[in-house]
Amino acid sequence: MMRHPMHLHGHFFRTLNGQGEYAPLKTVLDIMPMETDTIEFHASEKYGDWYFHCHILYHMMSGMGRIFSYENTPANP
């Protein structure tokens, strides 16, 4: 049971934590064991793929990462 410093490339994001407009703007969110967090970010690009991953290298290398894609993103050759 470890914490996971999660990072979304290309975006700052807000953690939705009940603080309204004072919700913190982050590039890395430390997620604690058995915790659920909700983030929001402004999808300002027309299209693209963005990597969301744990900053602990062996977690990332063992699969703790996902690609976020905007809707209607053309295939990446």
Residue frames as a rotation matrix with the C-alpha (Angstrom) as fourth column:
MET 1
0.581 0.814 0.000 0.00
0.814 -0.581 0.000 0.00
0.000 0.000 -1.000 0.00
MET 2
-0.529 -0.815 -0.236 1.79
0.760 -0.579 0.297 3.09
-0.378 -0.023 0.925 -1.30
ARG 3
0.255 0.516 -0.817 0.93
-0.005 -0.845 -0.535 6.59
-0.967 0.141 -0.213 -2.37
HIS 4
-0.012 -0.197 0.980 0.83
0.956 0.286 0.069 7.38
-0.294 0.938 0.185 -6.08
PRO 5
-0.221 -0.101 -0.970 2.01
-0.025 -0.994 0.109 10.79
-0.975 0.048 0.218 -7.35
MET 6
0.121 0.413 0.903 -0.08
0.863 0.406 -0.301 10.97
-0.491 0.815 -0.307 -10.54
HIS 7
-0.448 -0.396 -0.802 0.81
-0.082 -0.875 0.478 13.33
-0.890 0.279 0.359 -13.40
LEU 8
0.540 0.627 0.562 -1.10
0.611 0.167 -0.774 14.35
-0.579 0.761 -0.293 -16.54
HIS 9
-0.543 -0.826 0.150 1.23
0.677 -0.325 0.660 15.53
-0.497 0.460 0.736 -19.33
GLY 10
-0.733 0.103 0.673 0.37
0.535 -0.524 0.663 18.77
0.421 0.845 0.329 -21.08
HIS 11
0.180 0.892 0.414 -2.20
0.185 -0.444 0.877 20.01
0.966 -0.081 -0.245 -18.56
PHE 12
-0.927 -0.093 0.363 -2.63
-0.334 -0.235 -0.913 21.62
0.170 -0.968 0.186 -15.22
PHE 13
-0.250 0.896 -0.366 -5.67
0.293 0.430 0.854 20.21
0.923 0.107 -0.371 -13.45
ARG 14
-0.321 0.262 0.910 -7.87
-0.838 -0.526 -0.144 21.08
0.441 -0.809 0.388 -10.49
THR 15
-0.880 0.136 -0.456 -8.69
0.316 0.884 -0.345 18.65
0.356 -0.448 -0.820 -7.75
LEU 16
-0.111 0.926 0.361 -12.41
-0.359 -0.376 0.854 18.75
0.927 -0.034 0.374 -7.05
ASN 17
-0.626 -0.307 -0.717 -12.34
0.512 0.531 -0.675 18.65
0.588 -0.790 -0.175 -3.28
GLY 18
0.274 0.850 -0.450 -15.30
0.939 -0.136 0.316 20.76
0.207 -0.509 -0.835 -2.18
GLN 19
-0.295 -0.472 -0.831 -13.32
0.661 -0.729 0.180 24.02
-0.691 -0.496 0.526 -2.18
GLY 20
0.718 0.695 -0.042 -15.16
0.432 -0.492 -0.756 25.50
-0.546 0.525 -0.654 -5.17
GLU 21
0.912 -0.338 0.233 -13.19
0.025 -0.522 -0.853 28.19
0.409 0.783 -0.468 -6.97
TYR 22
0.430 -0.786 0.445 -10.36
-0.900 -0.333 0.281 27.74
-0.073 -0.521 -0.850 -4.45
ALA 23
0.930 -0.101 0.354 -9.69
0.102 0.995 0.016 24.16
-0.353 0.021 0.935 -5.58
PRO 24
0.160 -0.963 -0.215 -5.92
-0.275 -0.253 0.928 23.75
-0.948 -0.089 -0.305 -6.01
LEU 25
0.871 -0.051 -0.489 -4.37
-0.486 0.059 -0.872 23.81
0.074 0.997 0.027 -9.48
LYS 26
0.335 -0.725 0.601 -1.78
-0.370 0.486 0.792 21.04
-0.866 -0.488 -0.105 -9.81
THR 27
0.132 -0.337 -0.932 0.48
-0.943 0.247 -0.223 19.14
0.306 0.908 -0.285 -12.19
VAL 28
-0.627 -0.303 -0.718 0.94
-0.057 0.937 -0.345 16.17
0.777 -0.175 -0.605 -9.81
LEU 29
0.292 0.765 0.575 -1.67
-0.820 -0.110 0.562 14.76
0.493 -0.635 0.595 -7.44
ASP 30
-0.820 -0.569 0.067 -0.58
-0.495 0.646 -0.581 12.53
0.287 -0.510 -0.811 -4.56
ILE 31
0.284 0.930 -0.233 -3.20
-0.674 0.367 0.642 9.78
0.682 -0.026 0.731 -4.32
MET 32
-0.436 -0.403 0.804 -3.11
-0.891 0.316 -0.325 7.89
-0.124 -0.859 -0.497 -1.04
PRO 33
-0.985 0.036 -0.169 -3.88
0.005 0.984 0.177 4.15
0.172 0.173 -0.970 -0.67
MET 34
-0.503 0.863 -0.052 -7.57
0.861 0.495 -0.118 3.29
-0.076 -0.104 -0.992 -1.17
GLU 35
-0.338 0.338 -0.878 -8.37
0.116 -0.911 -0.396 6.95
-0.934 -0.236 0.268 -1.99
THR 36
0.003 0.385 0.923 -10.51
0.998 0.060 -0.028 8.21
-0.066 0.921 -0.384 -4.85
ASP 37
-0.395 -0.159 -0.905 -9.94
0.191 -0.978 0.089 11.69
-0.899 -0.138 0.417 -6.27
THR 38
0.494 0.569 0.658 -11.64
0.819 -0.050 -0.571 13.62
-0.292 0.821 -0.491 -9.05
ILE 39
-0.522 -0.681 -0.513 -9.80
0.355 -0.721 0.595 16.02
-0.775 0.128 0.619 -11.31
GLU 40
0.734 0.616 0.286 -10.89
0.524 -0.247 -0.815 18.41
-0.431 0.748 -0.504 -14.05
PHE 41
-0.434 -0.861 -0.267 -8.82
0.378 -0.442 0.814 20.01
-0.818 0.252 0.517 -16.77
HIS 42
0.399 0.517 -0.757 -9.45
-0.419 -0.632 -0.652 22.35
-0.816 0.577 -0.036 -19.66
ALA 43
0.043 -0.309 0.950 -9.23
0.699 0.689 0.192 20.41
-0.714 0.656 0.245 -22.91
SER 44
0.375 0.089 -0.923 -7.95
-0.183 -0.969 -0.168 23.39
-0.909 0.232 -0.347 -24.92
GLU 45
-0.729 -0.654 -0.201 -6.36
-0.363 0.120 0.924 21.58
-0.580 0.747 -0.325 -27.85
LYS 46
-0.007 0.722 -0.692 -8.25
-0.999 0.029 0.040 20.53
0.049 0.691 0.721 -30.97
TYR 47
0.881 0.209 -0.425 -6.98
-0.211 0.977 0.043 16.97
0.424 0.052 0.904 -30.60
GLY 48
-0.087 -0.986 0.143 -4.22
-0.776 -0.023 -0.630 14.99
0.625 -0.165 -0.763 -29.01
ASP 49
0.558 0.095 -0.824 -3.11
0.338 0.881 0.331 12.15
0.758 -0.463 0.460 -26.77
TRP 50
0.140 -0.449 0.883 -1.98
-0.768 -0.612 -0.189 12.87
0.625 -0.651 -0.430 -23.21
TYR 51
-0.167 -0.324 -0.931 -0.20
0.240 0.903 -0.357 10.44
0.956 -0.283 -0.073 -20.89
PHE 52
0.437 0.338 0.834 -1.50
-0.778 -0.324 0.539 10.12
0.452 -0.884 0.122 -17.30
HIS 53
0.293 -0.464 -0.836 0.88
0.197 0.885 -0.421 8.11
0.935 -0.041 0.351 -15.10
CYS 54
0.956 -0.119 -0.267 2.37
0.269 0.003 0.963 7.47
-0.114 -0.993 0.035 -11.67
HIS 55
0.647 -0.755 0.106 5.69
-0.628 -0.606 -0.488 9.27
0.433 0.250 -0.866 -11.10
ILE 56
0.201 -0.591 0.782 7.13
-0.610 0.549 0.572 6.26
-0.767 -0.592 -0.250 -9.25
LEU 57
-0.287 -0.408 -0.867 9.08
-0.956 0.060 0.288 4.68
-0.066 0.911 -0.407 -12.10
TYR 58
-0.991 -0.135 0.001 8.51
-0.135 0.986 0.101 1.02
-0.014 0.100 -0.995 -11.32
HIS 59
-0.247 0.967 0.070 4.76
0.189 0.119 -0.975 1.68
-0.950 -0.227 -0.212 -10.96
MET 60
0.271 0.311 -0.911 4.68
-0.744 -0.533 -0.404 3.38
-0.611 0.787 0.087 -14.36
MET 61
-0.530 -0.590 -0.609 6.78
-0.844 0.434 0.315 0.62
0.079 0.681 -0.728 -15.95
SER 62
-0.942 0.224 0.250 4.45
0.148 0.946 -0.290 -2.05
-0.301 -0.236 -0.924 -14.54
GLY 63
-0.577 0.711 0.402 1.43
0.712 0.197 0.674 -0.45
0.400 0.675 -0.620 -16.20
MET 64
0.055 0.620 -0.782 0.24
0.841 -0.451 -0.298 2.41
-0.538 -0.642 -0.547 -14.01
GLY 65
-0.708 -0.206 -0.675 -0.33
-0.159 -0.886 0.436 4.79
-0.688 0.416 0.595 -16.89
ARG 66
0.099 0.792 0.602 -3.07
0.768 0.324 -0.552 5.53
-0.633 0.517 -0.576 -19.39
ILE 67
-0.917 -0.264 0.299 -3.45
0.399 -0.641 0.655 7.58
0.019 0.720 0.693 -22.55
PHE 68
-0.004 0.893 -0.449 -6.17
0.365 -0.417 -0.833 10.24
-0.931 -0.167 -0.324 -22.48
SER 69
-0.809 -0.188 0.557 -7.39
0.585 -0.168 0.794 11.09
-0.055 0.968 0.246 -25.99
TYR 70
-0.589 0.642 -0.491 -9.65
-0.468 -0.766 -0.441 13.92
-0.659 -0.030 0.752 -27.06
GLU 71
0.266 0.757 0.597 -12.74
0.308 0.520 -0.796 12.92
-0.913 0.396 -0.095 -28.98
ASN 72
0.966 0.217 0.140 -12.27
0.174 -0.143 -0.974 12.83
-0.191 0.966 -0.176 -32.75
THR 73
0.243 -0.954 -0.176 -8.48
-0.591 -0.290 0.753 12.65
-0.769 -0.080 -0.634 -32.49
PRO 74
0.660 -0.066 -0.749 -7.00
-0.677 0.381 -0.630 11.43
0.327 0.922 0.207 -35.78
ALA 75
0.938 -0.333 -0.093 -4.97
0.346 0.901 0.261 8.22
-0.003 -0.277 0.961 -35.61
ASN 76
0.570 -0.817 -0.092 -1.38
-0.661 -0.522 0.540 8.73
-0.489 -0.247 -0.837 -34.49
PRO 77
0.807 -0.275 -0.523 0.93
-0.293 0.583 -0.758 7.18
0.513 0.765 0.390 -37.13
